[in-house]
Amino acid sequence: MNVASRLKGQADANPNQIAIASATDRYKSGQRRNYRITSLRDLDARSSSIAAGLQAMGIGPGKRIGLLVRFGEDFITLVFALLKAGATMVLPMAHAIVKVLSSRFPKAKLNVMVGPRIPFLPSMTLTKLEASRESDYRDPIQDWSAESAIIFTTGSTGPPKGVLYTHKTFISQIELISSHYGIERGGIDLSCFPLFGLFNAVMGTT
């Protein structure tokens, strides 16, 4: 019932399929760009290791975790890790804001730093979480209605509003998009919207 289990299903079916191709240099006219490649198996394994590390920190069902990471490989991997751990993602939030305005976030005790270590910011890093054993991960989701994310609207029609997503919400959206657009395993998509980048992996698409 965990939407992230669909990533494992795709990884088991086609482990070497490219999940993410991330450009490692800037585009220059007439030159071919270089890419870092992540397979479905790599994405599933890395997100499970991080999920195990999050669970060891005490992050799981009932915990609402703010996530502010630049869209890319780390973002996609962390979203799957949080879904696997059963935590509820809340967007947006920043460690710097939490640190400077700590009195407004009295319950923000479990923090992870993504990127280079910065003094005075959280000592737990993504690199440390990745060192956790993939085999230590346990799926805690046993109910379709379990919370998965709180995603804010754009604010184009008023103040941004937090919308609660359950695992069933994500699964329904994935099935609808896949059916409506005839998406099949092995395809390639250039995602300009983060949510679609996540959906691609669980549909077996690069």
N, C-alpha and C positions, 0 to 999 in steps of 0.2 A: 504493500500500500504506500510505500515511500516512492515518490516520483523519481528519486535518484537511482532507484533500483533498475530503471530503464537504461541507464548508462551502462551498468554491468551487463545487461542483456545484450546491448549492442557490442560491447567489448568482447563478450564471449563468442558472439556470432561472427565478428570480423575484427579481431584484435589489432591488425596492422592498418586498418582504415585510418586515414588522417583525420583527426578530430579538430585540430587547430593548426593553422599555418600563420605564424606571427612574423611580420617583417622585422629584420634586425638592422636595417639601414634606411636612410632617406632616399626617396625616389629622385633619380637623376635622368634627364632626358637621354634616351638612346642606350641606357644601361639596364641590365637585368638586375632585379633586386634579390637579396638573399633572405631566406626565411628559416626560422626555427620550427621544426615539425614536432608535433605531439600526437601520438597515436591514441586511438580509443582506449587501448589497454593501459597506456601510460597515464592518461587522464583519470581513468577509473582507479588505478593503483595509487596515484598521488593524492587524489581527493579522499580515498579511504584512509591513507596514512594520516592526513591532516585531521580527518574526522575523529580518528582514534586519539590523536593528541588533544583535540578539543574536548572530547569526552573525559579524558584524564584530568583536564582543567576543571571539570564540572559543568561543561556546556552541553546542554541537551534539551529535551522537551521542557517547556515552561520558561526557557530563557529567551529573552529578546535581545538580539545582538545587532548593534549598529555596524554597517559596512560601508566604508568609503574607500574604494580601491579603483584605480584607473581601469577602464574597460580593456580587457586583454586576457592573456592566458591565466594570470594570477586571479583575476576577477572570476572567470568562469570556473576555475578549479575551486576557489573558496566558496562560491555559491553551492556547488555540488557537495563540498565538505560539510557546510552548515546544514544542508538538506539531509544529508546522511546522518548527521549527529542528532537531527530532530529539533534543532533550534529554530527560532523564528527570526528571519532577517528583517532589519529595519533600515530603510534608506531615506535620507542620507544622514551621516554623522561623521565627525572627524576627531581623531585623538587630540589634535591641537586644541580644538574647541572644548573637549572634555577637560583638558588640562588647565586651560586658562579660565574656564567657567565651571570649575569642578563643583561648586556649590549647587549648580543647576542639574548636575548629574550624579547625585549621591549614591546611586545604585550601580554606577558603571565601574565595577570592580574587576571584571575579567576582560583584560585587554591584550591584543596581539598587534605587534608592529610588523607591517609589510614593507619591505625595502630596507635600506641601510639603517643600522641602529643609530638612534639619535638620543643624546643624553637627556635625562629627565622624562623621556617618554617610555612606554611599556617595555619591560625587559624581556618578556616573552615575544619571540619572533616567529615568523612563518617558517624559517629554516629549522628552528627547533621542533616545531610541530611535525614537519615532514620527516623527522628522524624517528617518529613513532612507527611501530610495526603495523603494516596493513592488516595482518591477521588478528590484531587486537580490536579491530572495529566490530561493533555489534549494532545492528539496525534496531532502533527503539520504536519505530512507527508501526502501530498496529490498528490504526483507525484512519479511514479516508478523510475524516473531518479534522485531523490534526493540523494545527497552524504551521504554515511554511514561510510566509513572508508578509510584511506590511509595506506596500509599495504606494508611494505618493503620486497623485495625479499631477498634471502639468501646471495647474493653476490658471489655465486659459479662460475658464468660466467662473473664476472666483479663487479664494485661498486654496492652496493645495490640500488635498484630503487624503488621509491614510486609508488604503483599501486592504482589508484582510484577505489573504490568499490561503487556502488550504491545499494539501497535497492533491486532493481531488480537483481543485480549480486548475492547477497546472496540468494535470493529466488530461482533463477535458479540453483545455486549450491546445495541447500538443496533438491530440487525436483530431480535433477540428481542423487545425492548420494543415496537418499531414493529408487528411482526406480532401479538403477543399482545393489544395494546390497540387495534389497528386505527387507528393514528395516521396521518393523512394530511396532506400539505402544505397549509399555509394555516390550520391550527388555532391555538388559543390555549390556553396552559397557565400556571397560576400555580404556579411551582416553589418548593417548600419544602425542597428537597434540592439542593445545588450540582451534583451529577453529572447530575441530570435537566435542570437549566438548560442544561448543555452539550449534552446529547443533543437537546434541542428544536431548537437551531439547525441541527444536521446532519440533522434530519428535516423541516426547512422549517416549523417551528412557532414561533409567537411566544411 
